[in-house]
Amino acid sequence: MAAPIRQSLFGVAKGWWRFEGLWAGSLGSRSLALAAAPSISGSPWRLLGAVCLQRPPLVSKPLTPLQEEMAALLQQIEVEGSLYSDHELRALDEAQQLAKKKADLYDEEGDERNILLVQDLEDAWEQKFLQFKPGARITEADKKNDRTSLNRKLDRNLVLLVKEKLGDQDVWMLPQAEWQPGETLRGTAERTLATLSGEFSASL
Amino acid sequence: MELYSQQGRARSDPQIRKGRRRARLLGTWQTQIRDTHQRASLLFFWELIPMRAEPLRKKKKVDPKKDQAVKDRLKKRIRRLEKASQELIPIEDFITPVRLLDKARQRPPVELPFEESERRALLLKKWSLYKHQEHEKERDAIRTMLKSQQEALQELQLMSPELHAEATKRDLNLFPFEREGPDYTPPVSNYQPPEGRYHDITKVYTQVEFKR
């Protein structure tokens, strides 16, 4: 795995239902299911605790066309219902002065004051903005489709899966460990987390 | 109580008593000798005859009463302040700054063409439908999650009541829960913030609680 990156542990323990397939279930709570365990006195079930390790999204999802349209409309309505800002007032004054100068064809005394036009300011701000390079939303790991990196699919919630052998088949599933009598299922999950290889830090 | 002269010597000081006797003998006009600190003790100390000062005032016996009266006045003032309604902390957001009340700031009202207003109305309708569907989906997702959680806990209860009891205990580490939401771009790894100091100029109001 990549260098230590903070992840948060969401669901704690989930069991493996041997007869019914993967338990698609709740994240965000200590939900427990059970499996066959001869370790519990008398019962034919075995109990396994699994851990659902998540990397929450770092980046917001791209907007759908409808959402884009709506965002634009809301912005328009906000601008229409607002007052003029200082910058806009300055722009209006300068436009007026320019029109007057063109009409009158002689230099006004107030010429010395407005060396810096609104347009110049806006250009300077634009330049400064272009100099800033924000982080990429679609990372290299996305392009290479590197499934082991944490930097991929920054707008989705990623869950850790491990490949284990179940009988004859190789199956991708949540990391799990056998429940030992004397510990809670939450303890089983924590043990599973500890036995995972690789460097990471996760909080329960 | 010790009575002190102008120069801070006690009235009962033997040297001053001597000086007083001599003053009576020689007359008060022999007084303007000021460098008394350089003289020997045999000479007179005329400092007891303050020629340029006012006559010594007697200490009044009404002093404790006066102090008491001053304290009472202060207490009365405090009580009046307490009774008066407290000044409320102003909410900055609700007070329009004066520079924004200028008429020149008003935007001219926009007259929308018919097509534009129709487009807006249709878009708003589509949006409300979309949000309704989104809300339904979220609600269903949460419902299925809770249902599966309840089923799982029931199965655990059937299997081993102790584990179920431990699973349904409260986790005190869950709250307070804090998480920063997703931004538009991920953080840049080698970002150098611009140099400078951060001056926080938010106004902080304090309300003093008068307690009796």
HADDOCK unambig.tbl for C-alpha pairs under 7 A between the chains (distance, minus, plus):
assign (segid A and resid 25 and name CA) (segid B and resid 145 and name CA) 6.46 0.50 0.50
assign (segid A and resid 25 and name CA) (segid B and resid 148 and name CA) 6.21 0.50 0.50
assign (segid A and resid 26 and name CA) (segid B and resid 145 and name CA) 4.91 0.50 0.50
assign (segid A and resid 26 and name CA) (segid B and resid 148 and name CA) 6.54 0.50 0.50
assign (segid A and resid 26 and name CA) (segid B and resid 149 and name CA) 5.94 0.50 0.50
assign (segid A and resid 30 and name CA) (segid B and resid 167 and name CA) 6.46 0.50 0.50
assign (segid A and resid 31 and name CA) (segid B and resid 149 and name CA) 5.34 0.50 0.50
assign (segid A and resid 31 and name CA) (segid B and resid 152 and name CA) 6.28 0.50 0.50
assign (segid A and resid 31 and name CA) (segid B and resid 153 and name CA) 6.50 0.50 0.50
assign (segid A and resid 32 and name CA) (segid B and resid 152 and name CA) 5.39 0.50 0.50
assign (segid A and resid 32 and name CA) (segid B and resid 153 and name CA) 5.93 0.50 0.50
assign (segid A and resid 32 and name CA) (segid B and resid 156 and name CA) 6.62 0.50 0.50
assign (segid A and resid 33 and name CA) (segid B and resid 152 and name CA) 4.87 0.50 0.50
assign (segid A and resid 33 and name CA) (segid B and resid 153 and name CA) 6.93 0.50 0.50
assign (segid A and resid 33 and name CA) (segid B and resid 155 and name CA) 6.57 0.50 0.50
assign (segid A and resid 33 and name CA) (segid B and resid 156 and name CA) 6.11 0.50 0.50
assign (segid A and resid 34 and name CA) (segid B and resid 156 and name CA) 6.48 0.50 0.50
assign (segid A and resid 57 and name CA) (segid B and resid 182 and name CA) 6.16 0.50 0.50
assign (segid A and resid 58 and name CA) (segid B and resid 182 and name CA) 4.72 0.50 0.50
assign (segid A and resid 58 and name CA) (segid B and resid 183 and name CA) 6.53 0.50 0.50
assign (segid A and resid 58 and name CA) (segid B and resid 186 and name CA) 6.19 0.50 0.50
assign (segid A and resid 59 and name CA) (segid B and resid 182 and name CA) 4.54 0.50 0.50
assign (segid A and resid 59 and name CA) (segid B and resid 183 and name CA) 4.95 0.50 0.50
assign (segid A and resid 59 and name CA) (segid B and resid 184 and name CA) 5.36 0.50 0.50
assign (segid A and resid 59 and name CA) (segid B and resid 185 and name CA) 5.84 0.50 0.50
assign (segid A and resid 59 and name CA) (segid B and resid 186 and name CA) 6.06 0.50 0.50
assign (segid A and resid 60 and name CA) (segid B and resid 182 and name CA) 5.26 0.50 0.50
assign (segid A and resid 60 and name CA) (segid B and resid 183 and name CA) 5.82 0.50 0.50
assign (segid A and resid 60 and name CA) (segid B and resid 184 and name CA) 5.55 0.50 0.50
assign (segid A and resid 83 and name CA) (segid B and resid 105 and name CA) 5.48 0.50 0.50
assign (segid A and resid 83 and name CA) (segid B and resid 106 and name CA) 5.31 0.50 0.50
assign (segid A and resid 83 and name CA) (segid B and resid 107 and name CA) 5.81 0.50 0.50
assign (segid A and resid 84 and name CA) (segid B and resid 105 and name CA) 4.95 0.50 0.50
assign (segid A and resid 84 and name CA) (segid B and resid 106 and name CA) 6.43 0.50 0.50
assign (segid A and resid 84 and name CA) (segid B and resid 107 and name CA) 6.36 0.50 0.50
assign (segid A and resid 134 and name CA) (segid B and resid 185 and name CA) 6.51 0.50 0.50
assign (segid A and resid 134 and name CA) (segid B and resid 188 and name CA) 6.68 0.50 0.50
assign (segid A and resid 135 and name CA) (segid B and resid 185 and name CA) 5.53 0.50 0.50
assign (segid A and resid 135 and name CA) (segid B and resid 186 and name CA) 5.24 0.50 0.50
assign (segid A and resid 135 and name CA) (segid B and resid 187 and name CA) 6.00 0.50 0.50
assign (segid A and resid 135 and name CA) (segid B and resid 188 and name CA) 5.18 0.50 0.50
assign (segid A and resid 136 and name CA) (segid B and resid 185 and name CA) 6.45 0.50 0.50
assign (segid A and resid 136 and name CA) (segid B and resid 186 and name CA) 6.73 0.50 0.50
assign (segid A and resid 137 and name CA) (segid B and resid 185 and name CA) 5.68 0.50 0.50
assign (segid A and resid 137 and name CA) (segid B and resid 186 and name CA) 6.51 0.50 0.50
assign (segid A and resid 184 and name CA) (segid B and resid 163 and name CA) 6.27 0.50 0.50
assign (segid A and resid 184 and name CA) (segid B and resid 166 and name CA) 6.88 0.50 0.50
